[in-house]
């Protein structure tokens, strides 16, 4: 649920009040949208203004595509995946309305236009239509299906990132999200066999993954919990010093799970770098300089093997004597210690500790609670983030490193500028704006899901013939 802290403060009215009135008229009546928006000045337009959000819903939000995505059917008729699906609305006054459901996407659109919510969330498919839940027995109203979802938020990186804090995000901290997407996308596809993943920018400083595979949607809560528990490597909360425990191994070294090995890269000095080792050098050592400050390098020293007291205290003296030594140089010092310790201690003690440090600083930090329950509500793709005015757009995982949320996620103000140029028809506005590639990304995703549903239905049909 939205908290007061995530909502924008009271906004000054747009400078051109006349234009504001025209837009209001347009929403209520049939006045010419182009004329109304043309009067708006992009530099003063507030993307989170309720009237602006209303116009976004009316002219730009791709309701039909959202329906197709949630419907997960081979045809265009509404299935239970849509009609029995919960929608929750957060109104402009913070009121939170749960258990809404709709027979068609047109009904959903109509209600969104009537309520003009600050945002809306998507929940599970229930045994009955959520709006009728009071007419069925309490015990028989249960969630039965829901995309498996993952949530990654920059908040969980606050103790690592040095460029921003709190609600801030920049291109540099997006790098943490990008490597998280790269690693999780590979794990979900390779280790679990999921195929239909939709990654969606959360509008401020995080990303969601929605998995639409039939098997993923049917997962009961304990299976969701097991998967996210398996994917979670960083544990222990803010107060824990060491947050990674992936086993120590014996004298022959340790056998990391292949998924972690793939993410890290090859063992030892000659091993090829995986995404995490690359991220450690590029983000942690070079860009963020996480070990330059005394606080930063003391955290690193605390993660080095406790059994190597002498080497660790030598490092401490060296770094205390030259506090501005770069993070890259400090990590080189650690590697030199590992090499001097001899092959056995290097393999059994230093290298596992160093790999754990790489994992602790770069492995995806998942907000596990979001994934564990089928009935967790999650903000719908394509809604507008109330604090930033940015649209929650899908992100191609293959291009996630190049994505810059501040440059590439459109704001409502930018989209209206596009609309204004094109004089679009109501309901198909997005095609004329910077929203188009993102809607097409969702359409492509839907096609993959629908194709598979078709194949499955055909197989079921053949099964029934087989008597
Ligand atoms: Zn930053």
Boltz pocket constraint, residues with backbone or C-beta under 6 A from the ligand:
constraints:
  - pocket:
      binder: B
      contacts: [[A, 161], [A, 163], [A, 164], [A, 168], [A, 169], [A, 170], [A, 171], [A, 172], [A, 173], [A, 174]]
      max_distance: 6.0
